[in-house]
């Protein structure tokens, strides 16, 4: 038996009363077979709630790709997320993206920050955007925010082209794409270049919103060539203006 500590991303029903729990660890998403958790009398039922930070004792199964849940503890349950449709939907988008990428330790730390902020009813989406930005960068699909993608100029940057892959200057844009406010261009650049040890510092001063998050999520979809229902749903319920998304 081994102990694993991580964040419960989702639970999938399996057969009549069982389930498969997906837990974000530092280096992977671990699937754990949880026998009988759909039963109200199950002692392990409380361990399998999404938005939970848990430590699980599992039995390694040689004949299966999934370990078997024995018992465990809930370190913290961020249940308030389920009271906010936007917060819950943002978390579902992040979950769906994480299922499609190679996991690195920073993802678990950032997702936990996302959950903590939502649980504390923090209004900005700073950590959610930092996590999306980190995913884009690590997957090699982040926007080029160092210079114009067409001519290489660092002067008179005025917009972002998803088709082109990054910043465009005034001369190269020629009115093809709407002009972005300078502060929004700076915000996009910052979320993509911030170093891991400076994320918390930037989080104290920045103010990323739902439009910022949706732009990054749709960038992921475009360059990963996928359509995520969670992104479509979040887009449909957002109450902000058209903005960048």
Buried (B, 14 or more C-beta within 10 A) or exposed (E): EEEBBBBBBBBEEBEEEBBBBBBBBBEEBBBBBBBBBBEEEBEBBBBBBBBBBBBBBBEEEEEEEBBBBBEBEBEBBBEBBBEBEBBBBBBBBBBBBBBEBEBBEBBBBBBBBBBBBBBEEBEBBBBBBBBBBBBBBBBEBBBBBBBBBBEEBEEEBBBBBEEBBBBBBBEBBEEEBEEBEEEBBBBBBBBBEBEEEEBEEBBEEBEBBBBBBBBBBBBBBBBBEEEBEBBEBBBEEBEEEEBBB
